[in-house]
Amino acid sequence: MIRKFWANPLAIALVILAVLLFIMMTVSIVPETKQAIITAYGKPDRIVNPYRADEDFGATPGNLVARIPFIEQIQFIDKRIRRVEMARQEVLSTDQLRLQVDAYARFRITDPLRMYTTIRTEDALGDQLRTILGSSLRNELGKRAFATLLSPERGQVMENIQTALNIEANKYGAQVIDVRIKRADLPEGTPLQSAYERMRTARQQEAVAIRAEGEKQAQIIRADAEAQAARTYAESFGKDPSFYDFYRSMESYSRTFEQGKGDTNIVISPDNEYLRNFRNPGR
């Protein structure tokens, strides 16, 4: 009977197929890019090739893991850095501008057991992080002006969003590596033109205020300089009143005779007090 069985090619093929199926259900390969959770009757039993923070990625080889067919199941979880894209969000900034924001976050699963017990699958985790990212981004940008996204302060904004996102991600066994805003645009059409006009008006008002402050400071500096010059003149002329009288007469002669520039005749008596310095040149 046994001899007849082994003589039948179909029977041999069925046996080989059954053995292969048994091996496939018993032995699994966990590649270096994956970590695996073995569950028994739906409850986690052990973790194979888990993520370790101090371990260089790719330094560990793949693993063979044996499990009991029909009793133990295996679920693979990615060890690599994954990316979640946030749907475009509309955010209202502190200067009342409605911004259209696109962002993404990169994360990795560092605690597969916690991830499995809290949210089960990687896709569900990605959806959850996408929702949290949108909420964190709206909360943070809602505290800032639009100009913040165009300044060095943008880096601090990203760090704040990443910190808030990491607090929630840790609850699901994940770690957020990076958060980036791809685009932050104003809506097209009339709102965009209105925003530009408000920005232009604000800059013009700022320019007027700066110019007025500059003129005020200039007047103060000029007044201080004139007062200091007057004190200096007073101190200097007070030391020699006769020289001061001579100096002022020379200035008066210069202005008086220069006004005519040769086109005007000035008739004055030689004995006039105005010409006393001409009468006494050695004084």
Summary of the structure (lengths in Angstrom):
residues: 283
radius of gyration: 44.2
end to end distance: 155.5
largest distance: 162.8
contacts: 696
relative contact order: 0.08
helix: 54%
strand: 21%
